[in-house]
């Protein structure tokens, strides 16, 4: 009886082991850029993701998103005219979207 039970369950164990084969799990980093004094969103700030050197401009609401990233360590470099440049280390996690906000101080 036990052998028959195991024989019935065996296909589930074999199929379950192969679930992740052929899938790539990418990461994303998203966030927003704000004025450190007022808390207002900063549109059109340049956000550079290193070591990829990908660059985005923040939207009208100060948001940005880098998608399809390999998991690992990245550095965001954020700049906008009239503000000090800010750098922030971020770790992208496989299959997840990491949220990170940046506060820029006026010069």
Helices and strands as residue ranges (DSSP letters): H 2-17, E 27-35, E 46-50, E 54-57, E 63-69, E 72-79, E 86-92, E 97-99, E 102-104
